[in-house]
C-alpha cells in the first residue's frame, strides 16, 4: 500500500460503494469513475475508523467535476506503476 499524501495527484483504481456515497457535498457534476484523476485535497481521520481521502477532480476549464471521499484501496498516487 502506498502512502497517500495531501495535495498529490491520484487516480481512482476502483469504486466500492453506491454512487450516492460519493456525493456527500451534493456538488458533483458526475460520479467518479475508474481511471479518473484528481487532487487529494484532505485526509479525514476519526479515531477508530480508517482514514477517508477527499479527492477533487476538475475539467480542462478548471471547473470541479466531483469532490468525493474514497478509501485508501480505491485510489493510488499517479505515477505508481501498479495501476
N, C-alpha and C positions, 0 to 999 in steps of 0.2 A: 504494500500500500504506500503510495506516495504521500508525502506531507503536503497538504494544501495551504497556500499562503495568501493572505488577503491582498487584493488588487492584482493578482496574477490572472492571466487568461486561462480559461478552462474549456474543455469540450464535454458535452453531455454524452456519456457512454451508454446509459440505459435509463429507462423510465420504469419505476417500480410501483407507482401509485396512481389512483384515478386522476383524471385531468383536473378536477376541482381542487385537489391538494396542491397544485402548482400555481394557483391564482389567489393566494391569501390576501393580496392588496387590491384585488379586483381592477388591475391596471393592464393586464396582458392583452395585446392585440391578437395573439395566437398562443396556443400551448407550446411548451418546449418539445423538441423532437431530438431523437438520437442524431448526433453529428453537429448540432447547434454549438456555437461558441459564444462565450461571453466573459465578463469580468467578475471575479469573485469579490463582491463588494462588502460582505460582512460574514462573520462566523458567529453563530448563535450557540452559546454554551449554557446549559442548565444542569445543575448538579443532579446526578443520577440518570441522565439521558445522554445519548451520543450527540455530538455536535451536528448542527444543521448549517448548510452553506448557502448563502444568498447570492444568486448569480443574476446579473443584468445583461441581457443581450440587446444590442442596438443594430439598426439597419445602417446602410451606407450613408443615409442622410442624418444620422445621429439620433433619430427618434427611437425611443425604447420599444422593443418588440415584446419582451417579457422581463419581469422580475419574479424569480421563483426560488423556493428553498429546495435543496437537494441533500441527500445523504452522501457520505464520502464515497460509497461504492457506485454512485450514479455519475460522478464527474471525475475528470482527471486533468492535470495540467497539460496545456498544449505543448507539443514537442516531445511528449513521452512516446516512445516507440511501441508501446504495448496496446494502443487503441486501434 
